[in-house]
Amino acid sequence: MMKMIKGRLAMYSPEASLKMRERMVRTLRFSIIWLGALGGFTMYLTWKIASGEGHDGHVAIASIAATVLVFSLWVEHSRLTDLFITPPNLHPYFDAKVPGCSLTVGVELLKQSRALDSLALEAGVKRIGEFISDDDFFDNSGPVWHLADDGVATFDVLLRRFDSHLSVEAAKNDLKAILDTLLFAQAKSIRFCLLLRDVHVTNQMEWDQRKGFC
């Protein structure tokens, strides 16, 4: 598992690799603290009941705690599976609504981001990694926005100048799809960023918190 993760991170741009490591650490830390505390509490109540010191209240609380523990284990298993097995993506996010945006776009873009960054540097345009925003969802800092003009320049030159490069070929569908949305954003003076995502769903709460749309 660790070999697979290291291999995956080695393909990412430095910015994406850092964000992914931070997300892994945060998820593991939360899982350990929450499941450890809940598991310890459940074991304590079970011990009280088994030793004859418990009463009906302890039994009821222990039952609830055990149910929550089992549910939490299932949730954390799904979360860790998404984090370590399901491929994350680099998804475009905008400071105003843009039509035709797909949450599944950007898987190959992320996989090839380090190689694409090298091509962008060679062409003298901004790297893919420079558009990656910090994960602001937990600290309310808001995304770091970039001009759509800069994104169009990068994605366009990758598709035109390096169309036969293996990394561009692999990420071509993502590059084209994101370029289309960036062209619309450019025409409307809408700013954008790229967010590292491992959950391919969204809702109004997320939009309200990030002050952006996908």
C-alpha positions in Angstrom: 0.0 0.0 0.0 2.7 2.5 1.0 4.7 1.7 -2.2 1.6 2.4 -4.2 1.0 5.7 -2.4 4.6 6.8 -2.8 4.5 6.0 -6.5 1.3 8.0 -6.9 2.7 11.0 -5.0 5.9 10.9 -7.1 3.8 11.6 -10.2 2.1 14.7 -8.7 3.3 18.3 -8.9 5.1 19.4 -5.7 2.0 21.4 -4.7 -0.4 18.5 -5.3 1.9 16.1 -3.5 2.0 18.4 -0.4 -1.7 18.8 -0.3 -2.3 15.0 -0.6 0.2 14.3 2.2 -1.5 16.9 4.4 -4.9 15.3 3.7 -3.7 11.8 4.5 -2.2 12.9 7.8 -5.4 14.9 8.8 -7.7 11.9 7.9 -5.5 9.4 9.8 -5.2 11.6 12.8 -8.9 12.2 13.1 -9.6 8.5 12.6 -7.2 7.5 15.3 -8.4 10.1 17.9 -12.2 9.5 17.2 -12.2 5.8 17.0 -9.7 5.4 19.9 -11.8 7.6 22.2 -15.1 6.0 21.2 -13.7 2.5 21.4 -12.2 3.2 24.8 -15.5 4.5 26.1 -17.3 1.5 24.8 -14.8 -0.9 26.4 -15.1 0.9 29.7 -18.9 0.6 29.8 -18.6 -3.0 28.7 -16.2 -3.7 31.6 -18.5 -2.0 34.1 -21.4 -4.1 33.0 -19.4 -7.4 32.9 -18.0 -6.7 36.4 -21.5 -6.2 37.8 -21.0 -2.5 38.5 -23.2 -1.4 35.7 -26.9 -0.6 35.7 -29.6 -0.2 33.1 -28.3 3.2 32.1 -24.9 1.8 31.4 -26.4 -0.9 29.2 -28.4 1.6 27.2 -25.4 3.9 26.8 -23.1 1.0 25.9 -25.5 -0.2 23.2 -25.7 3.3 21.7 -21.9 3.7 21.9 -21.4 0.3 20.2 -23.7 1.2 17.4 -22.0 4.5 16.9 -18.6 2.7 16.9 -19.7 0.2 14.3 -21.1 3.0 12.1 -17.9 5.1 12.6 -15.8 2.1 11.6 -17.8 1.7 8.4 -17.6 5.4 7.6 -13.8 5.6 8.3 -13.3 2.4 6.2 -15.1 4.1 3.3 -13.2 7.4 3.8 -9.8 5.7 3.9 -10.6 3.6 0.9 -11.5 6.8 -1.0 -8.3 8.5 0.2 -5.8 5.7 -0.5 -7.4 3.7 -3.3 -10.0 5.8 -5.2 -8.0 8.2 -7.4 -8.3 11.9 -6.4 -8.5 14.6 -9.0 -7.6 18.2 -9.6 -10.9 19.9 -10.1 -11.5 23.4 -11.4 -13.3 25.7 -9.0 -14.7 29.2 -9.9 -15.7 32.3 -8.1 -19.0 32.3 -10.1 -21.1 29.6 -11.7 -19.8 28.1 -14.9 -21.9 25.6 -16.9 -20.8 22.2 -17.9 -18.4 21.5 -15.0 -17.9 17.8 -14.2 -16.8 16.6 -10.8 -14.9 13.6 -12.2 -12.7 15.8 -14.5 -9.0 16.0 -13.5 -8.0 12.4 -12.4 -5.4 12.1 -15.2 -4.5 15.8 -14.9 -3.4 15.1 -11.3 -1.6 11.9 -12.3 0.4 13.7 -15.0 0.8 17.0 -13.2 4.5 16.8 -12.5 5.3 16.0 -16.2 2.9 18.7 -17.3 4.6 21.2 -15.1 7.9 20.5 -16.8 6.3 21.1 -20.2 4.7 24.3 -19.0 8.1 25.6 -17.7 9.6 24.7 -21.1 6.9 26.8 -22.8 7.3 29.7 -20.4 3.7 29.6 -19.0 2.5 29.0 -15.5 2.6 25.5 -14.2 -0.5 23.4 -13.3 0.8 23.3 -9.7 0.7 27.1 -9.5 -3.1 27.0 -9.8 -3.6 24.6 -7.0 -5.3 26.3 -4.0 -4.9 25.4 -0.4 -7.7 23.3 1.2 -9.7 26.1 2.7 -12.7 24.1 3.7 -11.8 23.8 7.4 -10.3 27.2 8.1 -12.7 29.4 6.1 -9.8 31.1 4.4 -11.3 30.9 0.9 -9.7 29.6 -2.3 -6.7 31.4 -3.8 -8.1 32.6 -7.1 -6.3 33.0 -10.4 -7.1 34.8 -13.7 -8.7 32.6 -16.2 -6.4 34.1 -18.8 -3.4 32.4 -17.2 -5.2 29.1 -17.1 -6.2 29.3 -20.7 -2.6 30.1 -21.7 -1.2 27.1 -19.8 -3.9 24.5 -20.9 -3.9 25.8 -24.5 -0.1 25.6 -25.0 0.0 22.1 -23.5 -2.6 20.9 -26.0 -1.2 22.7 -29.0 2.6 22.6 -28.6 2.9 19.2 -26.8 -0.1 17.3 -28.3 2.1 14.2 -29.0 3.7 14.1 -25.6 2.7 10.9 -23.6 1.6 12.9 -20.5 -0.5 15.3 -22.6 -2.0 12.3 -24.5 -2.9 10.7 -21.2 -4.5 13.8 -19.7 -5.9 15.2 -23.0 -9.6 14.7 -22.1 -9.1 16.5 -18.8 -7.0 19.3 -20.5 -9.7 19.9 -23.1 -12.6 19.8 -20.7 -11.0 22.2 -18.3 -9.9 24.5 -21.2 -13.5 24.7 -22.4 -14.7 25.9 -18.9 -11.7 28.3 -18.7 -12.6 29.9 -22.0 -16.1 30.5 -20.7 -14.7 31.9 -17.5 -12.3 34.1 -19.4 -15.1 35.6 -21.5 -17.0 36.4 -18.3 -14.0 37.6 -16.3 -14.5 34.7 -13.8 -11.5 33.6 -11.7 -10.6 30.0 -11.0 -8.4 27.7 -9.1 -7.7 23.9 -9.0 -8.7 22.0 -5.8 -7.3 18.6 -4.9 -10.5 16.5 -4.3 -11.1 12.9 -3.2 -14.9 13.2 -2.9 -16.7 13.5 -6.2 -19.9 15.1 -4.8 -20.7 18.7 -3.9 -23.5 20.7 -2.2 -24.6 24.2 -1.3 -22.9 24.1 2.1 -19.5 23.6 0.3 -20.2 26.4 -2.1 -21.2 28.7 0.7 -18.1 27.9 2.7 -15.7 28.2 -0.1 -17.5 31.2 -1.8 -17.0 29.4 -5.1 -18.7 26.9 -7.4 -17.8 23.8 -9.3 
